[in-house]
Amino acid sequence: RYVNGHAKKHYEDAQIPVTNHKKTEKQEKVQHTVCMDCSSYSTYCYRCDDFVVNDTKLGLVQKVREHLQNLENSAFTSDRHRKRKLLENSSLNSKLLKVNGSSTALCATGLRNLGNTCFMNAILQSLSNIQQFCCYFKELPAVELRNGKTAGRRTYHTRSQGDNNVSLVEEFRKTLCALWQGSQTAFSPESLFYVVWKIMPNFRGYQQQDAHEFMRYLLDHLHLELQGGFNGVSRSVILQENSSLAASNKCCINGASTVVTAIFGGILQNEVNCLICGTESRKFDPFLDLSLDIPSQFRNKRTKNQENGPMCTLRDCLRSFTDLEELDETELYMCHKCKKKQKSTKKFWIQKLPKVLCLHLKRFHWTAYLRNKVDTYVEFPLRGLDMKCYLLEPENSGPESCLYDLAAVVVHHGSGVGSGHYTAYAAHEGRWFHFNDSTVTLTEEETVGKAKAYILFYVERQAKAGAEKL
């Protein structure tokens, strides 16, 4: 509804007659044009910019759903739909398929939208394409829930029921295993969403949520559960599966190291200087991602081809994050030497880079009454992001240890954080895919580069062996 905008175009066309004439009493009654997703049967209203959860008095929405369900159950229709989808994919991406010398069907599996759960789907698809992280969970032994009554398939309509004996790690493992198995049918992550509702109350309900906020909660809870063990399996047993990740890992957030901190964990040095007495204060802060401001001078630039001034780049955002900054009156520093709050400067250095560098562009900011979106295009490299100049001790790093290649991008389409739609682009075995809930399509690198990124996942480039360099 946002990416291709087909239904949105119909909505805009339907509004033209109203705007061309003077308002009459009849036209004062607001008309709501809705569209329905033929996969999830969710109904969406463009005027309200939200999903419709109620029905008409005559139950028309339900009748349309039943009609679509009957069509889907028809063997002839489903077979025709499958063939049409394969033809569309092969014709749309014929160049990529020919280069690889294959015309086989896509191996990627989509995720069903359970009612505004695109924020979760985009993050899950991105994480599933970070190989080291994904493989760790997929190789964990399957853990059956203790209570036999809840071990089976759960529907997301009964989340209020159930027990407390749930495992986020186990449901996350099952979801990752279901992706990239070559299934033509989208996977429904309802069991995982049940657990999310159970242990993350912030995400209960069917309203749109912030994908970055969800990612942080998900990683934090996976980290905590892996520390304490889950369903009788201790953390030590789990970490033995991949002891190299736990070894020599100094970045421990909330306790011991886990695969979450081993892969996403980095360390910042926060340097504060008192402008009155010159006292310097340093402290180290672990991080799982970096939230970067889009510099104010670029905030009115919306498209890549806009010519008024230079284009905003990811390097501009990183420089803004790490540059020396004078703290304003609301952030006065408590100087231990002066014994009072004083004017000061602040600077960030990266003391330790993570294996996977997650960069969050702060597109949503509060004004007096509402949260606005910064729709500026930010240019980002698909490969070779060099982080050496942001390091505290760059001389101690190897020649290629600071280079990162893009693995996945989460994009927010629409205007507000509480509305709109999330999709993701991710690289898998040298090919780029676009994940739009149930729909997965091959795409070109050029298309990925034009996306207005919200979250970027960069994977550390592996240093080549000495023999290869020679």
C-alpha positions in Angstrom: 0.0 0.0 0.0 3.1 2.3 0.3 5.8 0.6 -1.7 4.1 0.3 -5.1 1.2 2.6 -4.2 -1.3 1.0 -6.5 -4.3 1.2 -4.2 -3.1 4.6 -3.0 -3.4 5.8 -6.6 -7.0 4.7 -6.7 -7.7 6.5 -3.5 -6.1 9.8 -4.8 -8.1 9.5 -8.1 -11.3 9.1 -6.1 -10.6 12.4 -4.2 -10.3 14.5 -7.4 -14.0 15.2 -8.0 -14.5 16.4 -4.4 -11.6 18.9 -4.6 -12.7 20.4 -8.0 -16.2 21.5 -6.8 -17.5 23.7 -4.0 -18.4 21.8 -0.9 -22.1 20.9 -0.7 -23.9 19.6 2.4 -23.7 16.0 1.0 -19.9 16.3 0.5 -19.4 17.4 4.0 -19.9 13.7 5.0 -16.5 12.2 4.9 -16.0 9.3 2.5 -13.5 6.6 3.5 -11.9 4.6 0.7 -10.5 1.3 1.9 -8.4 -1.5 0.3 -7.9 -5.1 1.4 -4.8 -7.2 1.4 -5.6 -10.5 -0.4 -3.1 -12.4 1.7 -3.8 -11.3 5.3 -7.3 -9.9 4.6 -6.4 -6.8 6.6 -8.4 -3.7 5.6 -6.7 -0.4 5.3 -8.1 3.2 5.1 -6.0 5.8 3.4 -8.0 8.8 4.7 -7.3 7.6 8.3 -3.9 6.2 7.4 -4.6 3.2 9.6 -6.1 -0.3 9.6 -9.8 -0.8 9.9 -10.7 -3.1 12.8 -14.5 -2.8 12.8 -17.1 -3.7 10.1 -20.2 -2.2 8.5 -23.7 -3.0 9.9 -24.3 -5.4 7.1 -20.9 -7.2 7.7 -19.6 -6.3 4.2 -15.9 -6.6 5.1 -16.4 -10.1 6.4 -18.4 -11.1 3.3 -15.4 -9.9 1.1 -13.0 -11.9 3.3 -15.1 -15.0 2.9 -15.3 -14.6 -0.8 -11.5 -14.2 -1.1 -11.1 -17.2 1.2 -13.3 -19.3 -1.1 -11.3 -18.2 -4.1 -8.0 -19.1 -2.4 -9.3 -22.5 -1.5 -10.0 -23.2 -5.2 -7.3 -25.5 -6.6 -7.5 -23.9 -10.0 -7.1 -20.3 -8.6 -4.3 -21.2 -6.3 -2.4 -23.0 -9.0 -2.9 -20.0 -11.4 -1.8 -17.6 -8.7 1.4 -19.7 -8.1 2.3 -19.8 -11.8 1.6 -16.0 -12.2 3.8 -15.2 -9.2 6.7 -17.3 -10.7 6.3 -15.6 -14.0 6.3 -12.2 -12.5 9.4 -12.9 -10.4 11.3 -14.4 -13.3 10.4 -11.6 -15.8 11.0 -8.8 -13.3 14.4 -10.1 -12.3 15.5 -11.9 -15.5 18.9 -10.2 -15.5 19.8 -11.4 -12.1 18.6 -14.9 -12.8 20.5 -15.2 -16.1 23.7 -14.0 -14.5 23.4 -16.7 -11.9 22.6 -19.2 -14.7 19.4 -20.3 -13.0 15.7 -19.7 -13.4 14.6 -21.5 -10.2 12.0 -20.1 -7.9 12.9 -17.9 -5.0 14.2 -19.6 -1.9 13.2 -16.8 0.4 10.1 -17.1 2.6 7.9 -14.1 3.5 6.2 -13.4 6.8 2.5 -12.9 7.2 1.3 -9.6 8.6 -0.8 -10.4 11.7 -2.3 -6.9 11.8 0.2 -4.0 11.7 3.1 -6.3 12.5 5.3 -5.1 9.5 7.6 -3.5 12.1 8.4 -7.0 13.5 8.6 -8.7 10.1 11.2 -6.2 8.7 13.4 -6.7 11.7 13.1 -10.5 11.7 14.0 -10.7 7.9 17.0 -8.4 8.5 18.3 -10.5 11.4 17.7 -13.7 9.4 20.2 -12.4 6.8 23.0 -11.7 9.3 24.6 -15.2 8.9 26.7 -15.5 12.1 23.8 -14.4 14.3 21.1 -16.4 12.5 23.2 -19.6 12.3 23.8 -19.6 16.0 20.1 -19.7 16.8 19.3 -22.2 14.1 21.9 -24.6 15.4 20.6 -24.5 19.0 18.9 -27.8 20.1 15.1 -27.7 19.9 13.5 -27.1 23.3 10.0 -28.4 23.8 7.9 -26.3 26.2 7.4 -28.1 29.5 3.6 -27.8 29.6 2.2 -30.2 27.0 -1.1 -28.2 26.7 0.8 -25.2 25.3 3.3 -27.0 23.2 1.1 -27.0 20.1 0.3 -24.3 17.5 -1.1 -21.1 19.1 -3.4 -18.7 17.3 -2.8 -15.0 17.9 -6.4 -14.5 18.8 -5.9 -16.2 22.2 -2.8 -14.4 23.5 -4.6 -13.5 26.7 -4.6 -17.2 27.6 -1.6 -19.4 28.2 1.1 -19.9 30.8 4.2 -18.1 31.9 6.5 -20.8 30.7 7.4 -19.3 27.3 10.7 -19.0 25.6 11.6 -16.1 23.3 14.8 -17.8 22.2 12.9 -21.0 21.2 10.2 -19.2 19.2 12.9 -16.9 17.6 14.8 -20.1 16.6 11.7 -21.7 15.1 11.0 -18.5 13.1 14.5 -18.3 11.7 14.4 -22.0 10.8 11.2 -21.4 8.8 12.8 -18.6 6.7 15.0 -19.5 3.7 13.6 -23.0 3.5 12.2 -22.4 0.0 8.5 -22.5 0.9 6.2 -20.7 -1.5 3.8 -20.0 1.4 4.5 -17.1 3.8 5.3 -18.2 7.3 3.0 -16.9 10.1 5.0 -15.8 13.1 2.0 -16.0 15.5 3.7 -18.1 18.1 6.6 -15.7 18.3 4.2 -12.7 18.5 2.4 -14.5 21.3 5.6 -14.6 23.3 6.4 -11.0 22.4 3.0 -10.0 23.8 3.7 -12.1 26.9 7.1 -10.6 27.8 7.0 -7.2 26.1 3.8 -5.5 27.2 4.7 -2.4 25.2 3.9 -4.2 22.0 0.5 -5.6 22.9 -2.3 -4.5 20.5 -2.5 -4.1 16.8 -1.3 -0.5 16.4 1.9 0.3 14.4 5.1 0.2 16.5 8.6 1.6 16.0 10.8 -1.0 14.3 14.0 0.3 16.1 12.3 0.2 19.5 11.2 -3.4 18.8 14.6 -4.5 17.7 16.2 -3.1 20.9 13.6 -4.9 23.1 14.0 -8.1 21.1 17.8 -8.1 21.4 17.7 -7.2 25.1 15.3 -10.0 26.0 17.2 -12.5 23.9 20.3 -11.5 25.7 18.7 -11.8 29.1 17.1 -15.2 28.4 20.4 -16.6 27.0 22.2 -15.5 30.2 19.7 -17.2 32.6 19.1 -20.3 30.5 15.6 -21.2 29.2 13.4 -24.2 29.8 16.0 -26.1 31.7 18.9 -25.5 29.4 21.6 -23.5 31.1 23.5 -20.6 29.5 26.8 -22.4 29.7 25.5 -25.3 27.6 24.1 -22.9 25.0 27.4 -20.9 24.8 29.4 -24.1 24.4 27.8 -24.5 21.0 29.8 -21.4 19.9 32.5 -20.8 22.5 34.5 -18.6 20.1 31.7 -15.9 20.3 31.9 -15.8 24.1 35.7 -15.8 24.3 37.6 -12.5 24.7 34.4 -10.5 24.4 34.6 -7.4 26.7 31.3 -5.9 25.8 28.9 -7.3 28.4 25.5 -5.5 28.8 23.5 -6.4 31.9 25.8 -9.2 33.0 27.6 -12.0 31.1 28.3 -12.1 27.4 26.0 -13.8 25.0 25.8 -14.1 21.2 23.8 -10.8 21.2 26.7 -8.8 22.7 29.4 -10.9 21.0 28.0 -9.9 17.5 26.2 -6.5 18.0 28.2 -5.3 21.1 30.6 -2.4 20.8 32.1 0.1 23.3 31.9 3.9 23.2 34.2 6.3 25.1 32.3 9.3 26.3 34.7 12.2 26.9 33.4 15.3 28.8 35.6 18.4 29.5 34.7 21.2 31.9 35.1 24.6 30.2 35.8 26.4 33.4 38.6 24.3 35.0 39.5 22.0 32.2 38.8 18.8 34.1 38.3 15.8 31.8 36.0 12.9 32.6 36.0 9.6 30.6 33.6 6.7 30.8 33.0 3.6 28.7 29.5 2.8 27.5 28.6 -0.5 25.8 26.2 -0.3 22.8 24.2 -2.6 20.6 23.5 0.1 18.0 24.3 3.7 17.3 21.5 6.3 16.9 22.6 9.0 14.5 21.0 12.4 14.0 20.4 13.7 10.5 22.2 17.1 10.6 19.7 20.0 10.7 21.1 21.6 7.4 19.9 18.5 5.5 16.5 18.1 7.0 14.5 19.9 4.2 16.1 17.8 1.4 13.7 15.0 0.6 14.9 13.4 -2.6 18.2 12.1 -3.9 18.1 14.4 -7.0 17.3 17.6 -5.1 20.0 20.2 -6.1 19.8 22.8 -3.4 23.2 22.2 -1.7 25.2 19.0 -1.0 23.5 15.7 -0.4 23.4 14.2 3.1 25.6 11.1 3.5 26.0 8.5 6.2 29.4 10.0 6.9 27.8 13.3 7.7 25.6 11.6 10.3 28.5 9.7 11.8 30.6 12.9 11.9 27.7 14.7 13.6 27.6 11.9 16.2 31.3 11.9 17.0 32.2 15.6 16.6 33.0 17.7 19.6 29.8 19.3 20.9 29.2 22.0 23.5 26.4 20.9 25.9 23.6 23.4 26.3 22.0 24.8 29.4 19.8 21.8 30.0 22.7 19.4 30.0 25.2 21.1 32.3 27.9 18.7 33.5 28.5 18.2 37.3 32.2 18.9 37.6 33.7 17.1 40.6 36.6 19.6 40.8 34.3 22.8 40.7 31.7 21.0 42.8 28.9 22.3 40.7 27.3 22.1 37.2 29.4 23.8 34.6 29.4 24.4 30.9 31.3 21.6 29.1 32.0 19.9 25.9 31.3 16.2 24.9 32.9 13.9 22.4 32.3 10.3 21.5 35.0 7.9 20.4 34.5 4.2 19.4 36.7 2.2 21.7 35.6 -1.2 20.2 33.8 -1.9 17.0 31.2 -4.7 16.8 31.1 -7.6 14.3 27.8 -6.2 13.1 27.4 -2.4 13.2 23.8 -1.4 13.5 23.2 2.3 12.6 19.8 3.8 13.4 19.0 7.1 11.6 16.8 9.3 13.9 14.0 10.1 11.5 11.4 10.8 14.1 11.6 13.8 16.4 9.2 15.6 18.7 7.8 19.0 18.1 5.6 20.9 20.5 2.5 18.7 19.9 3.5 15.7 17.7 6.3 13.4 16.4 7.4 14.4 12.9 9.4 12.4 10.4 12.6 13.6 8.8 12.2 12.4 5.2 15.7 13.3 4.0 17.5 10.9 1.7 20.8 9.8 3.2 23.3 8.3 0.9 25.0 5.2 2.3 27.6 2.8 0.9 26.6 -0.8 0.0 30.2 -2.0 0.6 33.4 -0.6 2.1 32.1 1.6 5.0 35.4 2.7 6.7 35.0 3.3 10.4 38.7 3.8 11.2 38.6 7.6 11.6 36.0 7.2 14.4 38.2 4.9 16.5 39.9 5.9 19.7 43.1 4.0 18.8 43.0 3.5 15.0 46.7 2.6 14.9 45.9 -0.7 16.8 43.5 -1.9 14.1 44.4 -3.9 11.1 44.1 -2.6 7.5 40.7 -4.2 6.8 39.3 -4.7 10.3 37.4 -1.4 10.1 35.7 -2.0 6.8 32.0 -3.0 6.7 29.7 -4.2 4.0 25.9 -3.7 4.1 23.8 -6.8 5.0 20.3 -5.3 5.5 18.3 -2.1 5.4 14.9 -1.4 7.1 12.8 1.3 5.4 9.8 3.2 6.8 7.3 4.3 4.2 4.7 7.0 5.2 4.7 10.0 7.4 4.3 9.2 11.1 5.9 6.7 13.5 2.4 5.4 14.5 1.4 4.8 10.9 3.0 4.0 7.6 4.6 0.7 6.6 8.0 -1.1 7.1 9.8 -3.2 4.6 13.4 -4.5 4.4 16.1 -5.1 1.9 18.7 -7.8 2.6 21.6 -9.5 0.8 21.6 -13.3 0.6 24.3 -15.3 -1.2 25.2 -12.3 -3.4 21.6 -11.4 -4.3 19.5 -8.6 -2.9 15.9 -9.3 -1.8 13.0 -7.0 -0.9 10.9 -8.2 2.0 7.4 -6.7 2.1 5.6 -8.9 4.6 4.3 -12.0 2.7 5.9 -10.8 -0.6 9.6 -11.4 -1.3 11.1 -10.2 -4.6 14.6 -10.1 -6.1 15.9 -6.6 -6.6 18.8 -4.6 -7.9 21.6 -3.0 -5.9 20.7 0.3 -7.5 17.2 0.1 -6.0 18.6 -0.6 -2.5 20.9 2.4 -2.8 17.9 4.7 -3.5 16.0 3.6 -0.3 15.4 6.1 2.5 17.1 4.0 5.2 15.8 3.9 8.8 18.1 1.1 10.2 21.3 -0.1 8.5 23.0 -3.4 9.3 26.7 -3.5 8.3 28.8 -6.7 8.7 32.5 -6.6 9.4 34.5 -7.6 6.4 36.6 -10.6 7.0 40.4 -10.0 6.6 41.9 -12.0 3.8 44.6 -14.5 4.5 48.2 -13.5 4.0 48.7 -16.0 1.2 45.7 -14.5 -0.7 47.2 -11.0 -0.4 50.5 -12.2 -1.8 
